[in-house]
Amino acid sequence: MNIYINLHAEINGSHTIHMREAEMKINIRQISEATGFSPATVSNALNHKKGVNRETAEAIFKAASEMGYISAGENHKIRLVIYRRNGMIIDGTPFFTQLIDGFENECRQAGFEMSIVYLDRRAEDYAQQVQELISDPSTGIALLGSELTGDDFDVFRSARCPMITFDYFDEQMQFSGIVINNIDSARAATGYLLRMGHNRIGYLCGNFRIRAFQEREAGFRMAMSAAGAPAQEEYRMELSTTMDGAYADMKKLLADKKKLPTAFFSDNDMIALGAMKAMQEAGIRIPEDVSVIGFDDLPYSEICSPRLTSLKVPKQEMGAAAAKCLIEVLNGEHPAKTKTEICTEFIERDSVQKKEKTE
């Protein structure tokens, strides 16, 4: 008697494929013969046991899916892993909500099952959580690595699962990554301040130096050096990465009679907004006394007073690009490692004023 099996393919929309199975059900031995791996290796790979390398596991899952041992949908699940080192960047900002929305919408439209996993570096069972995540070759992982440092990423290098990163990229990693064009964006924003007549430009830097902040500071310094006005360390002010924290830290600096430049470029909007509030309370006018540029273009930037000039990151589009990249990896359409940089848009508002060159 012939048996019909329904396989639900979740790639490029949900549709059903009818396959006629021949006289016997596919088993481990047949997959072993088809792939050339031993039955024990095939069994270990399909049961996500340790000791099977990534390439072997992927080949076995591919064969198992094609032969009807597992459904295509079973081999194409996606996990969005949100890495939290201390929460100082991830928590308390709408930036990541929009990023995640874009990722989730793209997965849904492509017919993929998606789940979100929060991975906290401070958890007691952190190492075990990581190993469970990266040892499952049937699931694709998109690692949101905004809070990752180089050392933090080391544990992911041995991943056996299809994987990409976004808001983080390491030249030494074997995965593709989606990132913001931080260096060029910061360089362009600093160039704008220079063209507006400012040559004493300070840097509002977050006290948690994530890779994105390091790249933005590099772009800032490049622009200053190119203009013959190297960054002055006395105007580099290190603040908390939360709005309230940046406000409190800036208040302390102002109370200590900290000398101010005529303009600031900030690591992000949260820091800029906190610092602006502290300066305004101290009687410093924005932008008449000090101009400010942020980064991210959060909704707050449009409604604060004065409205904050910022670099707009297309957050939903960036999330969607990350999902597309991972789906291509899962489909075998993305064989080479790539780095995709998302460009920003300069949004000019009211927090920058032209400075007459009297210095």
Secondary structure as GFF3:
##gff-version 3
##sequence-region A 1 359
A	DSSP	beta_strand	3	9	.	.	.	ID=ss1
A	DSSP	beta_strand	15	21	.	.	.	ID=ss2
A	DSSP	alpha_helix	28	35	.	.	.	ID=ss3
A	DSSP	alpha_helix	39	46	.	.	.	ID=ss4
A	DSSP	alpha_helix	54	66	.	.	.	ID=ss5
A	DSSP	three_ten_helix	73	75	.	.	.	ID=ss6
A	DSSP	beta_strand	77	84	.	.	.	ID=ss7
A	DSSP	alpha_helix	95	109	.	.	.	ID=ss8
A	DSSP	beta_strand	113	120	.	.	.	ID=ss9
A	DSSP	alpha_helix	126	134	.	.	.	ID=ss10
A	DSSP	beta_strand	139	144	.	.	.	ID=ss11
A	DSSP	alpha_helix	150	153	.	.	.	ID=ss12
A	DSSP	three_ten_helix	154	156	.	.	.	ID=ss13
A	DSSP	beta_strand	163	166	.	.	.	ID=ss14
A	DSSP	beta_strand	176	180	.	.	.	ID=ss15
A	DSSP	alpha_helix	182	195	.	.	.	ID=ss16
A	DSSP	beta_strand	201	206	.	.	.	ID=ss17
A	DSSP	alpha_helix	211	226	.	.	.	ID=ss18
A	DSSP	three_ten_helix	233	235	.	.	.	ID=ss19
A	DSSP	beta_strand	236	239	.	.	.	ID=ss20
A	DSSP	alpha_helix	243	255	.	.	.	ID=ss21
A	DSSP	beta_strand	263	266	.	.	.	ID=ss22
A	DSSP	alpha_helix	269	281	.	.	.	ID=ss23
A	DSSP	beta_strand	291	293	.	.	.	ID=ss24
A	DSSP	alpha_helix	300	303	.	.	.	ID=ss25
A	DSSP	beta_strand	310	312	.	.	.	ID=ss26
A	DSSP	alpha_helix	315	330	.	.	.	ID=ss27
A	DSSP	beta_strand	339	342	.	.	.	ID=ss28
A	DSSP	beta_strand	345	347	.	.	.	ID=ss29
###
